[in-house]
Amino acid sequence: MRSRKLRESVWLLCVTLAAGGGCARRADVAPAPPPDARRPVIKSEAELAAERRSRIETGAVVPTTAPTLDLERPPRAPAPPPAPPLTPGPGAIAAELLTVNDQTLTVAEILYPLETDLAEIRRTQTLVGFRERARQLIRQESTRVIGALLVYAEGRASLAEGQRQALKAAVDREVESVRNREFGGSGARLEAHLAERGLTLEQFRTRMERELVARQYLREKLWPQIQVRRDELLAAYRERQAEFTTPETRELLMIEVPFARLLPDGGSWERASAPARAQAKAAAVRRIREAEEALATRPFEEVARAFSFGPTAAKGGSFGAIGKPLQPPYDELSRLIFEFEPGRVSAPIETSTGWYLVKCGTVQPAVSRTFAEVQDELRRDLMERRFVRLSTDYYVKLAQNATISSLDAFLTAAVREAERRTAGAAATR
């Protein structure tokens, strides 16, 4: 019943509104076409862009900050290729400096004592292997130098004025010793040597002063803590007994008559003609027999000076004391004296290069030093090793409380510089 009344009410309302033109459409208004049931047309991005530009030009729309279409954007530049490894970046200069508290270390200072080792590694290893091993060495040296620098700052602060003057004199003596020993006393040569490696004389002196202070300060601080027991000394002696044993040695003497020395024209044996070689061999036989006959009445040394053509003829044919056979071409000849009694002389021996007489001279028997003789040496060595270990621990403890800039960046810069410096060594591999 309610539904019927509701429909009647709606009908009456519609009739009322129709009289006023609100419900039915006006007769003069054309009806809208039915919606197109076909699939809508999807415009391309180019068509949309053209339509948008047209509407902007006619003022139909106002340009906004909406993102442009891809076709309106300028083409993207291709991505740059990856940088080769170890190429310096914008922070390369900063990376070559390592700040420790208020002091600064440079790559050149770290690389200087490693120069020989790095060149040898570069000569014998691949570039990848060199970089790995160089980084290890540089890290170890950096840790040591950082520790020495911190100890230096701690130790120098406790020096009285008289001790500072004594330290300066010690550094002067050390620099002079290096200058005289390695650079013929020339200060200019020393400074040029340092400049080639990125160092100044002042940096060299500072490094030397730092090492002296750190070593002396730590010895005074740590050495009294080191103790070595007797059983430790005995164990070290047994382990290293071969080091304290001198092997038997025998003096080698030789009279040498090489064929090449008797060629008629004095030329090389390889280019000599067959007749010339035959003539030289015959002359060598005659000379070695004369030497053998002379030994019956004259000392070996005197006969060697008169008949030998070898490099030791002026020394009476003596090669000195040897503990094992020499390298070729003397290997088989020198081996004989380890089978001879002292003073025995061989018969003439022919080889592919000439005739020889070999003598076994003085024999020095093997000698082993006793524990009592070497225990002081062992104690010093063990104490030194423990001092190094304690020093390293002390360095690490100081470093933990220090303000240090990026060590990894510094190591990378140092490896890069080491690679540059050793490029010549790699070329000789």
C-alpha positions as CSV (number, residue, x, y, z in Angstrom):
1,M,0.0,0.0,0.0
2,R,2.8,2.4,0.9
3,S,4.6,1.6,-2.3
4,R,1.5,2.4,-4.3
5,K,0.9,5.7,-2.6
6,L,4.6,6.6,-3.1
7,R,4.3,6.0,-6.9
8,E,1.2,8.2,-7.0
9,S,2.9,11.0,-5.2
10,V,5.9,10.9,-7.5
11,W,3.5,11.0,-10.6
12,L,1.6,14.0,-9.3
13,L,4.9,15.8,-8.6
14,C,6.2,15.1,-12.1
15,V,2.9,16.4,-13.6
16,T,3.2,19.6,-11.6
17,L,6.8,20.2,-12.7
18,A,6.0,19.4,-16.3
19,A,3.6,22.2,-16.3
20,G,6.4,24.5,-15.3
21,G,8.9,22.9,-17.8
22,G,11.1,21.3,-15.1
23,C,10.5,17.6,-15.8
24,A,10.0,17.1,-19.5
25,R,12.5,18.4,-22.1
26,R,11.5,21.4,-24.2
27,A,10.4,20.6,-27.7
28,D,12.8,23.1,-29.3
29,V,15.9,21.5,-27.8
30,A,17.4,18.7,-29.9
31,P,17.9,15.5,-28.1
32,A,21.6,14.6,-27.5
33,P,22.9,11.7,-29.5
34,P,23.3,8.5,-27.8
35,P,26.8,7.8,-26.5
36,D,29.2,6.2,-28.9
37,A,29.6,2.6,-27.9
38,R,32.7,2.2,-29.9
39,R,36.2,2.0,-28.3
40,P,37.5,5.5,-27.6
41,V,40.3,6.8,-29.7
42,I,43.6,6.9,-27.9
43,K,45.8,9.7,-29.0
44,S,49.6,9.4,-29.3
45,E,51.9,11.4,-27.2
46,A,52.9,13.5,-30.2
47,E,49.2,14.3,-30.9
48,L,48.6,15.2,-27.3
49,A,51.7,17.5,-27.3
50,A,50.6,19.2,-30.6
51,E,47.0,19.7,-29.2
52,R,48.3,21.2,-26.0
53,R,50.6,23.6,-27.9
54,S,47.6,24.7,-30.0
55,R,45.4,25.3,-27.0
56,I,48.1,27.3,-25.4
57,E,48.6,29.5,-28.5
58,T,44.8,30.2,-28.8
59,G,44.6,31.0,-25.1
60,A,42.3,28.1,-24.3
61,V,44.6,27.0,-21.6
62,V,47.2,28.7,-19.5
63,P,50.6,27.0,-19.4
64,T,51.4,25.3,-16.1
65,T,54.4,23.7,-14.5
66,A,53.1,20.3,-15.4
67,P,55.9,17.9,-16.5
68,T,56.6,17.9,-20.2
69,L,56.2,14.9,-22.3
70,D,59.2,12.7,-23.2
71,L,59.2,14.0,-26.8
72,E,59.5,17.6,-25.5
73,R,62.5,16.8,-23.3
74,P,66.0,17.2,-24.7
75,P,67.7,13.8,-25.2
76,R,69.6,12.4,-22.2
77,A,73.4,12.3,-22.4
78,P,74.7,8.8,-22.3
79,A,76.0,7.6,-19.0
80,P,79.8,8.1,-18.5
81,P,81.9,4.9,-18.5
82,P,83.0,3.7,-15.1
83,A,86.2,5.3,-13.8
84,P,89.3,3.1,-13.8
85,P,90.4,1.9,-10.4
86,L,92.6,4.1,-8.3
87,T,91.9,7.2,-10.4
88,P,92.2,10.3,-8.2
89,G,88.9,12.1,-7.5
90,P,88.0,15.6,-6.3
91,G,89.3,14.8,-2.8
92,A,92.6,13.3,-4.0
93,I,94.7,16.1,-2.5
94,A,93.0,15.9,0.9
95,A,93.3,12.1,0.8
96,E,97.1,12.4,0.5
97,L,97.2,13.9,4.0
98,L,96.5,12.1,7.2
99,T,95.7,14.2,10.2
100,V,96.5,12.8,13.6
101,N,95.3,15.1,16.3
102,D,96.9,18.4,15.3
103,Q,99.8,16.9,13.3
104,T,99.8,15.9,9.6
105,L,101.4,13.0,7.7
106,T,101.9,12.8,4.0
107,V,101.9,9.9,1.6
108,A,105.5,10.7,0.7
109,E,106.6,10.2,4.4
110,I,104.9,6.8,4.5
111,L,106.3,5.6,1.2
112,Y,109.9,6.7,1.8
113,P,111.1,3.8,4.0
114,L,109.1,1.3,1.8
115,E,110.7,2.3,-1.5
116,T,112.9,-0.8,-2.0
117,D,110.3,-3.3,-0.9
118,L,107.6,-1.8,-3.1
119,A,109.9,-1.8,-6.2
120,E,110.7,-5.5,-5.6
121,I,107.0,-6.4,-5.2
122,R,106.1,-4.5,-8.4
123,R,108.9,-6.3,-10.2
124,T,107.8,-9.8,-9.2
125,Q,104.0,-9.6,-9.0
126,T,101.0,-8.8,-11.1
127,L,99.4,-5.3,-10.7
128,V,96.5,-6.8,-8.7
129,G,99.0,-8.7,-6.4
130,F,101.1,-5.5,-6.1
131,R,98.1,-3.4,-5.0
132,E,97.1,-6.0,-2.3
133,R,100.6,-6.4,-0.9
134,A,101.4,-2.7,-1.1
135,R,98.2,-1.8,0.8
136,Q,99.3,-4.3,3.6
137,L,102.8,-2.8,3.8
138,I,101.5,0.8,3.7
139,R,98.9,0.1,6.4
140,Q,101.5,-1.5,8.7
141,E,103.9,1.4,8.2
142,S,101.1,4.0,8.7
143,T,100.1,2.3,11.9
144,R,103.7,2.4,13.1
145,V,104.3,6.0,12.1
146,I,101.0,7.1,13.7
147,G,102.0,5.4,16.9
148,A,105.5,7.0,16.8
149,L,104.0,10.4,16.1
150,L,101.7,10.1,19.1
151,V,104.5,8.8,21.3
152,Y,106.7,11.6,20.1
153,A,104.1,14.2,21.1
154,E,103.8,12.5,24.5
155,G,107.5,12.1,25.0
156,R,108.7,15.5,23.7
157,A,106.4,17.3,26.1
158,S,108.3,15.8,29.0
159,L,111.8,16.9,27.8
160,A,113.6,19.6,29.6
161,E,115.4,22.3,27.6
162,G,118.8,20.6,27.9
163,Q,117.3,17.4,26.6
164,R,115.8,19.2,23.7
165,Q,119.2,20.6,22.7
166,A,120.8,17.1,23.1
167,L,118.0,15.7,20.8
168,K,118.7,18.4,18.2
169,A,122.4,17.5,18.3
170,A,121.6,13.8,17.9
171,V,119.4,14.5,14.9
172,D,122.2,16.6,13.4
173,R,124.7,13.7,13.8
174,E,122.2,11.2,12.3
175,V,121.6,13.4,9.2
176,E,125.3,14.0,8.8
177,S,125.9,10.2,9.0
178,V,123.3,9.6,6.3
179,R,124.7,12.3,4.1
180,N,128.3,11.0,4.4
181,R,127.4,7.3,4.0
182,E,124.9,7.5,1.2
183,F,125.5,10.8,-0.6
184,G,129.3,11.3,-0.5
185,G,129.0,14.1,2.1
186,S,126.9,16.3,-0.3
187,G,123.9,18.1,1.2
188,A,122.7,19.1,-2.2
189,R,122.6,15.4,-3.3
190,L,120.7,14.5,-0.2
191,E,118.1,17.3,-0.8
192,A,117.7,16.3,-4.4
193,H,117.2,12.7,-3.5
194,L,114.5,13.7,-1.0
195,A,112.8,16.1,-3.4
196,E,112.5,13.4,-6.0
197,R,110.4,11.5,-3.4
198,G,108.3,14.4,-2.4
199,L,110.1,15.2,0.8
200,T,111.9,18.2,2.2
201,L,115.0,18.2,4.4
202,E,112.9,19.5,7.2
203,Q,110.4,16.6,6.9
204,F,113.4,14.2,6.8
205,R,114.8,15.7,10.0
206,T,111.3,15.7,11.7
207,R,110.9,12.0,10.8
208,M,114.3,11.2,12.3
209,E,113.6,13.2,15.4
210,R,110.3,11.5,15.9
211,E,111.8,8.1,15.6
212,L,114.6,8.9,18.1
213,V,112.2,10.3,20.7
214,A,109.7,7.5,20.3
215,R,112.3,4.8,20.5
216,Q,114.0,6.2,23.6
217,Y,110.8,7.1,25.3
218,L,109.3,3.7,24.9
219,R,112.5,2.0,26.0
220,E,112.5,3.9,29.2
221,K,108.8,3.2,29.7
222,L,108.5,-0.4,28.5
223,W,111.9,-2.1,28.8
224,P,111.8,-2.6,32.6
225,Q,108.6,-4.6,32.1
226,I,110.3,-7.2,29.9
227,Q,111.5,-10.4,31.6
228,V,112.9,-13.6,30.0
229,R,113.1,-16.9,31.9
230,R,115.9,-19.4,31.6
231,D,113.6,-22.1,30.2
232,E,112.6,-19.7,27.4
233,L,116.3,-19.1,26.6
234,L,117.0,-22.9,26.4
235,A,113.9,-23.5,24.2
236,A,115.1,-20.7,21.8
237,Y,118.6,-22.2,21.7
238,R,117.4,-25.6,20.7
239,E,115.1,-24.1,18.1
240,R,117.9,-22.0,16.6
241,Q,120.9,-24.2,17.2
242,A,121.7,-24.3,13.5
243,E,122.3,-20.5,13.6
244,F,125.0,-21.0,16.2
245,T,126.8,-23.7,14.3
246,T,129.6,-22.9,11.8
247,P,129.9,-25.6,9.1
248,E,133.2,-27.0,8.0
249,T,135.0,-25.0,5.4
250,R,137.8,-26.0,3.0
251,E,140.2,-23.7,1.1
252,L,140.0,-24.2,-2.7
253,L,143.1,-23.6,-4.8
254,M,143.2,-24.0,-8.6
255,I,145.5,-23.7,-11.6
256,E,143.5,-22.9,-14.7
257,V,144.5,-23.2,-18.3
258,P,141.5,-22.4,-20.5
259,F,141.7,-23.3,-24.2
260,A,140.5,-19.9,-25.2
261,R,143.5,-18.2,-23.6
262,L,145.9,-20.0,-26.0
263,L,144.2,-19.3,-29.3
264,P,146.8,-18.0,-31.8
265,D,144.9,-14.8,-32.7
266,G,143.5,-14.2,-29.2
267,G,139.9,-14.4,-30.6
268,S,136.8,-16.0,-29.1
269,W,136.6,-19.8,-28.8
270,E,133.1,-19.9,-30.5
271,R,134.4,-18.2,-33.7
272,A,137.8,-19.9,-33.8
273,S,138.5,-22.3,-36.7
274,A,139.0,-26.0,-36.1
275,P,142.8,-25.8,-36.7
276,A,143.1,-22.9,-34.3
277,R,141.1,-24.8,-31.6
278,A,143.3,-27.9,-32.1
279,Q,146.4,-25.8,-31.7
280,A,145.1,-24.1,-28.6
281,K,144.2,-27.5,-27.0
282,A,147.7,-28.8,-27.7
283,A,149.3,-25.8,-26.1
284,A,147.0,-26.2,-23.0
285,V,148.1,-29.8,-22.6
286,R,151.8,-28.8,-22.6
287,R,151.2,-25.9,-20.1
288,I,149.3,-28.0,-17.6
289,R,152.0,-30.7,-17.7
290,E,154.7,-28.1,-17.1
291,A,152.7,-26.9,-14.1
292,E,152.3,-30.4,-12.8
293,E,156.0,-31.0,-13.1
294,A,156.8,-27.7,-11.3
295,L,154.7,-28.8,-8.4
296,A,157.2,-31.5,-7.6
297,T,159.7,-28.8,-6.4
298,R,157.7,-25.6,-5.9
299,P,154.7,-24.6,-3.7
300,F,151.3,-24.7,-5.3
301,E,150.7,-21.0,-4.9
302,E,154.0,-20.1,-6.7
303,V,153.2,-22.4,-9.6
304,A,149.7,-21.0,-9.8
305,R,151.1,-17.5,-10.2
306,A,153.4,-18.7,-12.9
307,F,151.1,-20.9,-15.0
308,S,147.5,-20.2,-14.2
309,F,145.3,-18.0,-16.4
310,G,142.4,-18.0,-13.9
311,P,141.1,-14.9,-12.1
312,T,142.7,-15.9,-8.8
313,A,146.2,-16.5,-10.2
314,A,147.6,-13.4,-8.4
315,K,146.4,-14.9,-5.1
316,G,148.2,-18.2,-5.7
317,G,145.0,-19.7,-7.2
318,S,143.1,-19.5,-3.9
319,F,139.3,-19.0,-4.0
320,G,139.2,-18.8,-0.2
321,A,137.4,-21.1,2.2
322,I,134.1,-22.5,1.0
323,G,131.4,-24.6,2.7
324,K,129.9,-26.1,-0.4
325,P,130.7,-26.5,-4.1
326,L,130.8,-23.4,-6.2
327,Q,128.4,-22.6,-9.0
328,P,129.1,-23.7,-12.7
329,P,131.5,-23.8,-14.3
330,Y,133.5,-24.6,-11.1
331,D,130.9,-26.9,-9.6
332,E,132.5,-30.3,-10.4
333,L,136.0,-29.1,-9.9
334,S,135.3,-27.5,-6.5
335,R,133.3,-30.6,-5.4
336,L,136.6,-32.6,-5.3
337,I,138.1,-30.8,-2.3
338,F,135.3,-32.2,-0.1
339,E,136.7,-35.6,-0.9
340,F,140.4,-34.7,-0.5
341,E,142.6,-34.7,2.6
342,P,144.1,-31.3,3.4
343,G,147.0,-30.5,1.0
344,R,146.1,-33.1,-1.7
345,V,146.5,-31.9,-5.3
346,S,144.5,-33.6,-8.2
347,A,146.0,-34.9,-11.4
348,P,145.4,-32.7,-14.5
349,I,141.6,-32.6,-15.2
350,E,140.3,-31.8,-18.7
351,T,136.8,-30.2,-19.1
352,S,135.0,-28.8,-22.1
353,T,136.7,-25.4,-21.4
354,G,140.3,-26.3,-20.5
355,W,142.8,-28.1,-18.2
356,Y,142.8,-27.7,-14.4
357,L,144.8,-28.7,-11.2
358,V,142.8,-28.6,-8.0
359,K,144.1,-28.5,-4.4
360,C,142.4,-28.8,-1.0
361,G,144.0,-26.2,1.3
362,T,143.3,-25.6,5.0
363,V,140.3,-27.3,6.5
364,Q,138.3,-25.6,9.3
365,P,136.1,-28.1,11.2
366,A,132.5,-27.3,12.1
367,V,132.1,-25.4,15.3
368,S,129.0,-25.2,17.5
369,R,128.7,-22.4,20.1
370,T,127.5,-23.5,23.5
371,F,124.4,-22.3,25.3
372,A,126.6,-20.5,27.8
373,E,128.3,-18.6,24.9
374,V,125.1,-17.4,23.3
375,Q,122.6,-17.0,26.1
376,D,123.2,-13.2,26.5
377,E,122.7,-12.8,22.7
378,L,119.5,-14.9,22.9
379,R,118.2,-12.8,25.9
380,R,118.8,-9.5,24.0
381,D,117.0,-10.9,20.9
382,L,114.0,-12.1,22.8
383,M,113.7,-8.9,24.8
384,E,113.9,-6.9,21.6
385,R,111.1,-8.9,20.0
386,R,108.9,-8.4,23.1
387,F,109.7,-4.8,23.2
388,V,108.5,-4.5,19.6
389,R,105.2,-6.2,20.5
390,L,104.7,-4.0,23.6
391,S,105.5,-0.9,21.5
392,T,102.9,-1.9,18.9
393,D,100.3,-2.5,21.7
394,Y,101.1,0.9,23.1
395,Y,100.8,2.6,19.7
396,V,97.3,1.0,19.2
397,K,96.2,2.2,22.7
398,L,97.3,5.8,21.9
399,A,95.6,5.7,18.5
400,Q,92.3,4.7,20.0
401,N,92.2,8.0,21.9
402,A,93.4,10.1,19.0
403,T,91.5,12.0,16.3
404,I,92.6,10.5,12.9
405,S,91.2,11.5,9.5
406,S,90.0,8.9,7.0
407,L,92.7,6.2,6.9
408,D,91.1,4.3,4.1
409,A,91.2,7.2,1.7
410,F,94.8,7.9,2.7
411,L,95.8,4.3,2.1
412,T,94.1,4.3,-1.4
413,A,96.0,7.5,-2.3
414,A,99.2,6.0,-1.0
415,V,98.7,2.8,-3.1
416,R,98.0,4.9,-6.1
417,E,101.2,6.9,-5.6
418,A,103.2,3.7,-5.0
419,E,101.9,2.3,-8.2
420,R,102.9,5.4,-10.1
421,R,106.4,5.4,-8.6
422,T,107.1,1.7,-9.3
423,A,105.8,1.7,-12.9
424,G,109.5,1.5,-14.1
425,A,110.1,-1.6,-12.0
426,A,107.0,-3.3,-13.6
427,A,108.4,-2.6,-17.1
428,T,111.5,-4.6,-16.3
429,R,109.6,-7.7,-15.2
